[in-house]
Amino acid sequence: MGKTPQVAIIGAGFSGLRCADILMQNGVRVTIFEARNRVGGRVHQSKVGDRLIDLGPNWIHGTGTNPIAAIAELTKTTIEDFEGNQAFISMDGSPIDDNTATKISEFVWTTIDEAFKYSNTYKDTIPPERSLFDFFLDKVEKADFTPQEKKWCLETCRLWGAYVGDPIERQSLKFFCLEECIDGNNYFVASTYKDILAHVSRAALQNADIRFNEPVTNINSIVQADSNAPHKTTLTTATGETHTFDEVVVTCPLGWLKRNKSAFTPELPPRLVQAIDNISYGRLEKVYITFPRAFWHKDPSDPTTSGTTSYSAYERPTFTQFLDPTYTKGPEGILWNQECISLAALSADCAHPTLLFYTYGPCATYTVSKVANLDPSSQEYYNFLDDFLRPFYSRLYGFRKSSPDCKPLAVMATQWQSDPYAGNGSYCNFQVGLNQGDRDIEILRAGLGPDRGVWFAGEHTAPFVALGTTTGAYWSGERAAGQICQWYGLGRQGLGFERDDSLPSAGGKRVVASVD
């Protein structure tokens, strides 16, 4: 188009920050409107006791062509291939023996792999109402297990809820393929995302005009009668101020879009509204609880330890699954299965005596509702969360009610569902009843484009291999910036190669081009 546009970006999360970086590398003037008083969006840290923790993402999913993994290496962020002992606590609170636990775990993950392949192969013919849990029911029924082992398998498969933020019964089998990630290992970010965020945000903080504490309430993209006339988009902020730009990139979370479709003038096209409504938004939350000592890790000096210093999974767990607990007082009808990670199992520099519980779905909604109006430093806040978690951590190895090592020092719960700027939830997922999930994502990616000068970015518009991840958010910001650069005939600084955004093949093979 022969001119350098003025571009506004709504949101300073990973997608907005990466979009700003690419645009500025190609000579574009960028203004970022951020509703919070900080950058990062859902990538954010706090403290439990004196230890820094991630309230948002903890993981880097896949490493082969993952720019976030590359940034982690560049910033000397400690990431760990967090495989280790997986303990299972049965319905009555007793540990399941290691041989059975291994058998169950291998069955569950093998079945998940089979479900990915099945979804890839038969996506077009799988009924929309069929769930991942239905797939498990069929597989468990045919397995050579005892009735008790079958029950444990079905309870264990519920761990999938901690990945997508909703119960497995709600996970679409038809679009389960959209949950598959980049090839390579999944790494836990042991030293937190702090330095990764600092790297991703550096260019924007140094060179963009960032307006903190300025929520945008209206996006008015005037449609010109002459299709060749330059379009303008006017943003209205919560204070009533207006600002006009050539192009606007909306990186607000999907949950925000669901609640704020009326913020767009003129109205969004019906098919885009449908796509926003169709894709679901997860309810994943976290609770960190820290102790004076990791009592659940058997000490090598313990006189009951054998000379080989080998441990059962129960004696030194990395992951612990609590299956359909009958020993808790959860509300009637709410699934109370839990999963926790021992942060004491991290490498020495990052290890601390803290348990990280992942809650999801109705259980997460319940806990958020109970702490939403409480001061995190209050005794009431501490008491509620300790009462909630005690039935679980008291089932771990080494717990002694009278021991000071077993009394929590501090506890911290996320409240993304109470945060309108996080979209009142965690990230996109794909629930039963969805008919055209892949096409819906493509519609979201397209946004309003060159017709109205409004582009969308965010994890919900990512390549199919990275939906719902920090990598996906980063790539989506890059894509939106590239579209604007192409539209204006600008350069391609920082963009690297075109990326394949197509669905995976039936064999599950994925091609994701490298990023400079």
ABEGO torsion letter per residue (X at the ends): XGBBBBBBBBEABAAAAAAAAAAAAAGBBBBBBBABABBGEABBBBBBEABBBBABBABBBEAAABAAAAAAAAAGBBBBBBBEBBBBBBAAGBBBBAAAAAAAAAAAAAAAAAAAAAAAAAAAABBAABBAAAAAAAAAAABBBBAAAAAAAAAAAAAAAAAAGBBAAABBAAAAAAABBBBEBBBBBAAEAAAAAAAAAAAAAAABBBBBGBBBABBBBBBBABAABBBBBBBBBAAGBBBBBABBBBABBAAAAAAAAAABOBBBBAAAAAAAAABBBBBBBBBBBBBABBAABBBAABAABBAAGBBBAAABBABBBBBGBAABABBBGBBABBBBBBAAABBAAABBBBBBBBBBEAAAAAAAAAAAABBAABAAAAAAAAAAAAAAAAABBGBBAABAAABBABBBBBBAAABAAAGGEABBBBBBGBABAAAAAAAAAAEAEAAAGBBBBEAAABBAAABGBAAAAAAAAAAAAAAAAAAAGBBABGAEBBBBABBBBAAGBBBBBBBX
